[in-house]
Amino acid sequence: MAEACATYLDENVAAAGLFSVDGVADRLVAVSTSRYVIFDGYDDTPEGYGPASILAEFDRDATSLQFSDDGHLHRVTLQHGDDIVTLSGDVTAFGRGSQGRRLVLEAMGAPSV
């Protein structure tokens, strides 16, 4: 997923994974060198999975992050000015998509993943 996001954004992407964004499931979230990007999901194309379109993006230097977890369910709230988005996802060892979510949280600097 990270490679597909890097191609779409034309910049380096440290991590990408699927999260629920403000309660809507399966949004693709990418952490690039300069921003956090939320896509509307991904396309299942013959070339593989890839982002479809950008829903929101946040500048990494100007966005505050607040982390919380309830067992295996982790949440991160991104805030820049009046724009606020909450990402949530399960990071259990064998959960579908957990590895991507774990990599995104680590790239964001989550204290415990």
N, C-alpha and C positions, 0 to 999 in steps of 0.2 A: 504494500500500500504506500509506503513512504516513497518508493521509486516513482510510482504513478503520480503522486502529489508533487514531487520535485519536477517532473516533466511538465505538469500542468502549470505550476507556479514559476518555472524557469529559475529556480534557486535551490540551494541545499535544504533538505528536510531532515531533521534529526529523528523524528518519529511521527507515526500516524496510527490512528486507531478509531474504532467505532464507539461512540458514546450516545447516551440519551442527552439531548440538549433541551433544557427547559421542559422536560417531560416527553419530548418527541424522540423516539428511538432511532437508532442506526443513522446517525449523522457522522460523517467522516471528519475527524479533527486532526490537523497537522501542525506540528511545531517546526517552523523554519528558523533560519538564522536571525531573521528580523521581526517575525510576527507569528501570531497564533491565527490559524485560518479554520473556519468551520464551513464545510461543504454540505450540500443538501443530501449527500449520500454518496453512492458509487454506482457506476454502470458495470454490469456483468457483460463485458465485451469479449470477443475472441482473443484479444490481446491480453486480457486479464482484468482485474478490478481497477477502476480509475474514478477520479472525482468527476461530478457532473457540472456543478456550478457553485460559486461562492455565495454563502448566505451572510457571513460576517467575518471580519478580520480585525485583529487587535494588534497594535504595535507592542512588541515585547518590552521595550524600555518605558513605555508610558502606561502600562496596564498593571493594576494590582491584582494579586492572586490570593485567594483564601481557600485553604484546604481543610477538609474534614473527612472523617471516615466512621462508618458504623459497621465494624467487622470487615467483611469483604467488599462492601459497597463504599466506594470512594467518590467524593464530590470535590469539585474545584469551581470556585466562582471567579470569573474574570470581570473586572470593572475598569472602564476607562470613561471618565466623565459620567454622563447619564446612561451609557451603554453597559448593561449588566447581563451576563449569560452564566448559567450554571450547567456544568457538565457532570454527569454521574455515570458510573459503570461498575460492574462487578469484576473483581480481579482475582477470583479463585484460581487455583492452580490449573484446573482442567476445564474452566469455563470457556465457551466459544468467544473468541476475540479478546480474551483476558491479556494475552501477551502484548498485543498492540496498545491496549489501554494502559498497561503497566509501563510500557516504554514512553508513552506520552506523558504520564504523570511524573516519571523520573526526569524527562527532559524539561518539564515545567518546574522541577525542584521540589516536588512533594516530599515532605519529611519522612513519611513511612508508606511504603508500597509493598 
